[in-house]
Each structure stands twice: as C-alpha cells, then as structure tokens.
C-alpha cells in the first residue's frame, strides 16, 4: 500500500528558500517513481520535479536551477529544495507516486498521461505562498 505524508510549506518572501519533505514506505519506492507537482487556483496541476531513475532528476523549465529534488530511500523521504522563490511559485504542492513513465513533458511542465492502467497517488498537498 502506498503512503505519502508531506511536510514543510508555509509563507516566504520572494527570493527566499523553502524545503518540502514527503515520507513514503519501502513498497512505494520499490514499485513506483516519485515527484512533485503543484497546482495554483484555476490552473492545471503541473509537475515541477521528478525523481525518476535519474540521479539529477527532471525539472520544469520554470524551476530549473532553482529547485532540487532528491530521494533518500534509507530515510524513505523525498525532498524538494526550493531557492530563489518567485511570486508565481505560489501553489499547493503535491508529492506523487506514479507508474514510472506515466509523466510526460509538454510546454515546459510535466503532466500525467491519464492512462487508466497507470497508478497515480497524490499526497495531501501543502501550501506554499510567496509574497513580495
């Protein structure tokens, strides 16, 4: 059974930093890929960082060089370090476990392909608010 529990989030001034964490169980890391998505009001949920099998991760264009995803299987934790935060980074951030290969890149972000055979499970979400 997949279990995802997020922590972190809150309010930060523009230019500041924030770190998010997501704990998972060993079943999750053995069977699925992990990543971070976000959703702002009236906008589509979009992927900003995917851990995949890459040692460096995959990133949305808008966060490259500012966000860093890391996965520590010894601690069963997924991290998202966010630096140089901008007003447009304000959103609810979700940790996600999904069938590896189910996320695709389009127009600068990642999205789930929506195949009925894919497994996708979201965390509860955590709010990140960047203010000027």
Buried (B, 14 or more C-beta within 10 A) or exposed (E): EBEBBBEBBEEBEBEEEBEBBBBBBEEBBEEBBBBBBBBEEEEEBBBBBBBBEEEEBBBBEBBEEBBBBBBEEEEBBBBBBBBEBBEEBBBBBBBBBBBBEBBEEEEEBBBBEEEEEBEBBBBEBBEBBBEE
